[in-house]
């Protein structure tokens, strides 16, 4: 596993990390303390929390997004 982190102030006001595995990758974004849900739609993660909606681009192969306590996890399958 390798991990990369960066702050994305234009899309997500918090820390974003990507973890690469042999069979895919996971992107984890901290969107702040909130209750809500997330989903991937046409290359965009849609996060609805506390009545607000945020959208941000996700890498190719993103198949599923889950939100738990303000942490959005986006799973990506290896395209090879």
C-alpha positions as YAML, in Angstrom:
chain: A
units: angstrom
residues:
- id: 1
  name: UNK
  ca: [0.00, 0.00, 0.00]
- id: 2
  name: UNK
  ca: [1.18, 3.47, -0.77]
- id: 3
  name: UNK
  ca: [-0.43, 6.64, 0.48]
- id: 4
  name: UNK
  ca: [-0.52, 10.19, -0.81]
- id: 5
  name: UNK
  ca: [-2.12, 13.18, 0.89]
- id: 6
  name: UNK
  ca: [-2.96, 16.68, -0.20]
- id: 7
  name: UNK
  ca: [-5.21, 19.53, 0.81]
- id: 8
  name: UNK
  ca: [-7.84, 20.37, -1.75]
- id: 9
  name: UNK
  ca: [-9.17, 23.80, -0.90]
- id: 10
  name: UNK
  ca: [-10.99, 24.34, -4.18]
- id: 11
  name: UNK
  ca: [-13.04, 21.15, -4.06]
- id: 12
  name: UNK
  ca: [-12.93, 19.75, -0.52]
- id: 13
  name: UNK
  ca: [-12.12, 21.84, 2.54]
- id: 14
  name: UNK
  ca: [-10.13, 19.16, 4.30]
- id: 15
  name: UNK
  ca: [-7.53, 16.47, 3.93]
- id: 16
  name: UNK
  ca: [-7.69, 14.04, 1.01]
- id: 17
  name: UNK
  ca: [-5.62, 10.85, 0.88]
- id: 18
  name: UNK
  ca: [-5.27, 8.16, -1.74]
- id: 19
  name: UNK
  ca: [-4.20, 4.62, -0.88]
- id: 20
  name: UNK
  ca: [-3.09, 2.36, -3.75]
- id: 21
  name: UNK
  ca: [-3.39, -1.43, -3.50]
- id: 22
  name: UNK
  ca: [-2.66, -4.22, -6.00]
- id: 23
  name: UNK
  ca: [-6.33, -4.57, -6.99]
- id: 24
  name: UNK
  ca: [-7.43, -0.95, -6.82]
- id: 25
  name: UNK
  ca: [-7.29, 2.23, -4.79]
- id: 26
  name: UNK
  ca: [-9.23, 4.13, -2.15]
- id: 27
  name: UNK
  ca: [-9.57, 7.90, -1.84]
- id: 28
  name: UNK
  ca: [-10.52, 9.20, 1.61]
- id: 29
  name: UNK
  ca: [-11.71, 12.80, 2.09]
- id: 30
  name: UNK
  ca: [-12.52, 14.57, 5.34]
- id: 31
  name: UNK
  ca: [-15.44, 16.92, 4.63]
- id: 32
  name: UNK
  ca: [-15.88, 17.96, 8.25]
- id: 33
  name: UNK
  ca: [-18.21, 16.91, 11.04]
- id: 34
  name: UNK
  ca: [-21.50, 16.11, 9.32]
- id: 35
  name: UNK
  ca: [-24.13, 13.46, 8.80]
- id: 36
  name: UNK
  ca: [-25.05, 12.61, 5.24]
- id: 37
  name: UNK
  ca: [-24.39, 10.33, 2.31]
- id: 38
  name: UNK
  ca: [-22.17, 10.10, -0.75]
- id: 39
  name: UNK
  ca: [-22.34, 8.50, -4.17]
- id: 40
  name: UNK
  ca: [-20.39, 8.43, -7.43]
- id: 41
  name: UNK
  ca: [-22.20, 9.71, -10.54]
- id: 42
  name: UNK
  ca: [-20.39, 9.93, -13.90]
- id: 43
  name: UNK
  ca: [-16.91, 10.61, -12.50]
- id: 44
  name: UNK
  ca: [-18.15, 12.96, -9.78]
- id: 45
  name: UNK
  ca: [-18.53, 12.29, -6.07]
- id: 46
  name: UNK
  ca: [-21.74, 13.84, -4.80]
- id: 47
  name: UNK
  ca: [-21.74, 14.42, -1.04]
- id: 48
  name: UNK
  ca: [-24.90, 15.59, 0.72]
- id: 49
  name: UNK
  ca: [-24.37, 16.55, 4.35]
- id: 50
  name: UNK
  ca: [-26.43, 18.65, 6.75]
- id: 51
  name: UNK
  ca: [-28.53, 20.04, 3.89]
- id: 52
  name: UNK
  ca: [-25.55, 21.09, 1.77]
- id: 53
  name: UNK
  ca: [-24.35, 19.40, -1.41]
- id: 54
  name: UNK
  ca: [-20.70, 19.25, -2.48]
- id: 55
  name: UNK
  ca: [-19.39, 17.77, -5.71]
- id: 56
  name: UNK
  ca: [-15.82, 16.93, -6.68]
- id: 57
  name: UNK
  ca: [-14.15, 15.03, -9.49]
- id: 58
  name: UNK
  ca: [-12.92, 11.54, -8.72]
- id: 59
  name: UNK
  ca: [-10.31, 9.43, -10.54]
- id: 60
  name: UNK
  ca: [-11.31, 7.08, -13.35]
- id: 61
  name: UNK
  ca: [-12.56, 3.73, -12.11]
- id: 62
  name: UNK
  ca: [-14.37, 5.12, -9.07]
- id: 63
  name: UNK
  ca: [-17.17, 2.70, -8.38]
- id: 64
  name: UNK
  ca: [-18.57, 3.43, -4.93]
- id: 65
  name: UNK
  ca: [-18.65, 6.18, -2.31]
- id: 66
  name: UNK
  ca: [-19.58, 5.91, 1.36]
- id: 67
  name: UNK
  ca: [-19.82, 8.61, 4.02]
- id: 68
  name: UNK
  ca: [-19.42, 7.98, 7.74]
- id: 69
  name: UNK
  ca: [-19.05, 10.77, 10.33]
- id: 70
  name: UNK
  ca: [-17.85, 13.30, 7.73]
- id: 71
  name: UNK
  ca: [-15.34, 10.92, 6.14]
- id: 72
  name: UNK
  ca: [-16.02, 10.08, 2.49]
- id: 73
  name: UNK
  ca: [-14.43, 6.88, 1.17]
- id: 74
  name: UNK
  ca: [-14.32, 6.34, -2.59]
- id: 75
  name: UNK
  ca: [-13.38, 2.91, -3.90]
- id: 76
  name: UNK
  ca: [-11.73, 2.43, -7.28]
- id: 77
  name: UNK
  ca: [-11.11, -0.82, -9.08]
- id: 78
  name: UNK
  ca: [-7.93, -1.52, -11.00]
- id: 79
  name: UNK
  ca: [-8.64, -1.11, -14.71]
- id: 80
  name: UNK
  ca: [-5.84, -3.44, -15.79]
...
